Amino acid sequence: MIRPVVRDPIRLGVPSTPATFADLPAAQDLRDTLHANRAHCVGMAANMIGVHKRIIAIDFAGDVLLMLNPAILTKKGAFQTTEDCLSLPGQRTATRYREITVKYQDTHFVWHTRAFAGFPAQIIQHEIDHCNGILI
């Protein structure tokens, strides 16, 4: 189900709690909402649809990659960039890393550790910030 996008900075600033099996419908809603906003959005966190759980969705190589309980393990190559956010108007600067390694669970709650670089790494960092209640 496509859900409305939360735009309230106070609600977005609340850190998310770990996702469980009970949160799988919210993960599907996040996937649906990202897909509906693909024309102007490349990633979303569950708090952006009003669910304070550690779930992110990114547009990765033309498909939506869902990550539950993601955590960045390593990061290399810091750089300054300017980012947009579907939940907030305007652009803001942020420090990101060119290469990251992320540990996350899939929708079967199997753990994965995967390296990402470039724009996908940047998207993941932005969405994990959302999970942590950090707004750029």
N, C-alpha and C positions, 0 to 999 in steps of 0.2 A: 504494500500500500504506500502510495506517495504521501508523505507528511509535509506540513508547512515547515518552513525554515525558521528557527528561532533567531531573533535579532537582538535580544535583550542581553547586554554585556554582563549584567549581574548573574543571570541564569547561566550564561556561557562560562563565567568565571568559577563555577563550582567544579572541583575535581571529580572525575568519574571513578566509580568503583569497579572491581573486576567483573567481567562478563561470565555468565553461567549458561547452562543449557536452557534455562527459562528465558534467556535473552535472545534466542535464535530468531523469534518473530521480529524483534527490533532490528536485528542484523539484516533480515530480508527487506524490511521497510527502508533501511538506510541504503541498501543496494538500489531499490526502486526509486528512491528520492534522488540519489546521485544520477541514475540513468535519466530521469526526467529533467535534470538540470545540466546535462552534459554540454550543452551549447555554451555555457559560461562557468563551468565548475569541473575541476579535475579530481577533487577529493572531498570527503566529508567525514566528520566524527559524529558519533551517536548523539552527543549533547546538542548538536545542531538541529536535531529533530526532537529534542526534548527528553532524551533518554540518557541519563548520566551513568553510562556503562562504558568500559574501555573497548570500544568497537570502532574501527575505521574502515572506510571503503575508498579505494583509489582507482582511477582509470589507468590501467596498466596494459599497454600494448593493445588497446581497443577492447579490453574486457575489464570487468569490475573485480578487483581483488579485495576480499574481505579479510581483515585481520582482527582477531579477538585477543585482548590482553597484550597488545604489542609493547615491546620495550627495546630501546636502542642499546645495543651492547658495546659497539665501537663506532667512532666517527673520526674522519680524517679530512683535511683540506678545508678549513673554515673560510667562508667568504661572506660578504655583505650583499644583500639583495633586497628588492622591493617586491612585496606580495600583495595580492588582493585576497579578500575573504568574502564568501557568499553571505556570511552573517553580518558583516560590518561594512559600512560605506568607506570608500577611499582606499588608498594604498599606504602601506607602512613598511619601514625597513626592518630587516631581521638578519641575524647571523645564522647561517646554515652551513652544512658540511657537504662536500662533494661526494663522499663515500660514507656509507653507514652499513652496519650489520644489525639486523633486527631479529629478535626472537618473538614469535607470535603463535597463536593457535588458529587453526582453520575452523570451519563450521562443524567439524567432527571432534573438535577439541584435541587434535593431534598437534604437538609442538613442531615448529619449523624454525630453523635459523637460516637466514638468507641475506646475501649482500645486495645492496642497491647503490646505484651511482646516478649522478646527474639529476635531471628533473624528477624522476620517480622518488629519489632519495629526498629531495626538497619537499615534495608533496607529503611524504610520510612524516617528516619532521614537523610540518605545519599541523597535521592532523593529530599527532601525538601531543603536541602542545595543547590542542583543544582538550584532549583527554585529561591533561594535567591542570586544566583551568587557566591556561596561559593564552592570552589574546595578543595577537600582534597588532 
